[in-house]
Amino acid sequence: MLDTPAYALADEGEVRNLIRTSPWATLVSATPGGLIASHYPFLLDETASGIVLLSHVGADDAALHELGQHETLVIFEGPNGYVSPSWYGRPTGVPTWNYAAVHVYGRPRILSAHRNLEVLERLVDHFEDPLPNPFRMRGTLENSAYADRISVGTTGFALPVDRFVGKEKMSQDKPGEVVARIIETLRQPGPYRNPALADRMAGVNSALRNTHRGYPVTP
């Protein structure tokens, strides 16, 4: 990821928050056979010191990634979307794309079959809890036995994060009145309506000065 200090997302707490709110991520490994990419949901191990990710992959994917044999990259993306210069209310401008993203690096540790099943159950509970009638992986004896059978085809892992690089490009280089117009437009009906991005922009820019700070506009 290009190093743009003006847009750096460097606070560990903020990185954790982005992972919590955007758990669907891309797992990338560089293997002798080439680059391998897969897509899975991740959870944070909230009991660990530092950032530790928990997830699972299919057993075939684990073999393709040579999981646990070398460092891997996991990419998380927060709200993102197109920003038109026609929203700036200024005579000059160029289109851009606002986004939040974090790249985390670490070497996965393969979990035991028992621990893998625990992580699978935590993943299910995490995403089911908001529902009025949440499904439980072990809610019935029949489904519990079924979960035991299918979990054999998955490989659970913990990934202690050795380092991360984050970027949050939310029009920080623009004057306050321009930022406000972009946010308002993103909330309105239209082809680029994006209230999640508008909310993210509002939060990021709330503590910044409302004057142009001369940052380069970099994708």
MOURWO-V518027 format. One record per residue. N is the residue number from 1. RES is the residue in three letters. D_CENTER is the distance of its C-alpha to the mean C-alpha in whole Angstrom. Layout:
N/RES/D_CENTER + N/RES/D_CENTER
//
This chain:
1/MET/15 + 2/LEU/18 + 3/ASP/18 + 4/THR/19 + 5/PRO/20 + 6/ALA/20 + 7/TYR/16 + 8/ALA/15 + 9/LEU/13 + 10/ALA/14 + 11/ASP/15 + 12/GLU/13 + 13/GLY/14 + 14/GLU/11 + 15/VAL/9 + 16/ARG/9 + 17/ASN/9 + 18/LEU/6 + 19/ILE/5 + 20/ARG/8 + 21/THR/7 + 22/SER/4 + 23/PRO/5 + 24/TRP/6 + 25/ALA/6 + 26/THR/9 + 27/LEU/11 + 28/VAL/14 + 29/SER/17 + 30/ALA/20 + 31/THR/23 + 32/PRO/27 + 33/GLY/26 + 34/GLY/24 + 35/LEU/20 + 36/ILE/18 + 37/ALA/15 + 38/SER/14 + 39/HIS/11 + 40/TYR/11 + 41/PRO/9 + 42/PHE/9 + 43/LEU/10 + 44/LEU/11 + 45/ASP/15 + 46/GLU/16 + 47/THR/20 + 48/ALA/19 + 49/SER/19 + 50/GLY/17 + 51/ILE/13 + 52/VAL/14 + 53/LEU/11 + 54/LEU/13 + 55/SER/13 + 56/HIS/16 + 57/VAL/17 + 58/GLY/20 + 59/ALA/23 + 60/ASP/24 + 61/ASP/20 + 62/ALA/21 + 63/ALA/24 + 64/LEU/22 + 65/HIS/20 + 66/GLU/23 + 67/LEU/20 + 68/GLY/21 + 69/GLN/24 + 70/HIS/22 + 71/GLU/18 + 72/THR/15 + 73/LEU/12 + 74/VAL/9 + 75/ILE/6 + 76/PHE/2 + 77/GLU/4 + 78/GLY/6 + 79/PRO/9 + 80/ASN/11 + 81/GLY/15 + 82/TYR/18 + 83/VAL/21 + 84/SER/24 + 85/PRO/27 + 86/SER/29 + 87/TRP/27 + 88/TYR/28 + 89/GLY/32 + 90/ARG/33 + 91/PRO/35 + 92/THR/33 + 93/GLY/29 + 94/VAL/27 + 95/PRO/24 + 96/THR/20 + 97/TRP/17 + 98/ASN/15 + 99/TYR/11 + 100/ALA/8 + 101/ALA/6 + 102/VAL/6 + 103/HIS/9 + 104/VAL/10 + 105/TYR/13 + 106/GLY/15 + 107/ARG/18 + 108/PRO/18 + 109/ARG/20 + 110/ILE/22 + 111/LEU/22 + 112/SER/26 + 113/ALA/26 + 114/HIS/27 + 115/ARG/24 + 116/ASN/22 + 117/LEU/23 + 118/GLU/22 + 119/VAL/19 + 120/LEU/19 + 121/GLU/21 + 122/ARG/18 + 123/LEU/15 + 124/VAL/18 + 125/ASP/19 + 126/HIS/16 + 127/PHE/15 + 128/GLU/19 + 129/ASP/20 + 130/PRO/20 + 131/LEU/22 + 132/PRO/26 + 133/ASN/27 + 134/PRO/24 + 135/PHE/24 + 136/ARG/25 + 137/MET/25 + 138/ARG/28 + 139/GLY/30 + 140/THR/33 + 141/LEU/34 + 142/GLU/34 + 143/ASN/30 + 144/SER/30 + 145/ALA/32 + 146/TYR/30 + 147/ALA/27 + 148/ASP/29 + 149/ARG/30 + 150/ILE/27 + 151/SER/25 + 152/VAL/27 + 153/GLY/25 + 154/THR/22 + 155/THR/21 + 156/GLY/19 + 157/PHE/18 + 158/ALA/16 + 159/LEU/15 + 160/PRO/16 + 161/VAL/14 + 162/ASP/17 + 163/ARG/15 + 164/PHE/12 + 165/VAL/12 + 166/GLY/10 + 167/LYS/11 + 168/GLU/12 + 169/LYS/15 + 170/MET/16 + 171/SER/20 + 172/GLN/21 + 173/ASP/23 + 174/LYS/25 + 175/PRO/28 + 176/GLY/27 + 177/GLU/29 + 178/VAL/27 + 179/VAL/24 + 180/ALA/25 + 181/ARG/27 + 182/ILE/23 + 183/ILE/22 + 184/GLU/25 + 185/THR/25 + 186/LEU/21 + 187/ARG/22 + 188/GLN/25 + 189/PRO/26 + 190/GLY/26 + 191/PRO/24 + 192/TYR/21 + 193/ARG/21 + 194/ASN/17 + 195/PRO/18 + 196/ALA/14 + 197/LEU/14 + 198/ALA/17 + 199/ASP/16 + 200/ARG/14 + 201/MET/16 + 202/ALA/19 + 203/GLY/17 + 204/VAL/17 + 205/ASN/20 + 206/SER/22 + 207/ALA/23 + 208/LEU/24 + 209/ARG/27 + 210/ASN/28 + 211/THR/30 + 212/HIS/29 + 213/ARG/28 + 214/GLY/28 + 215/TYR/25 + 216/PRO/25 + 217/VAL/23 + 218/THR/21 + 219/PRO/18
//
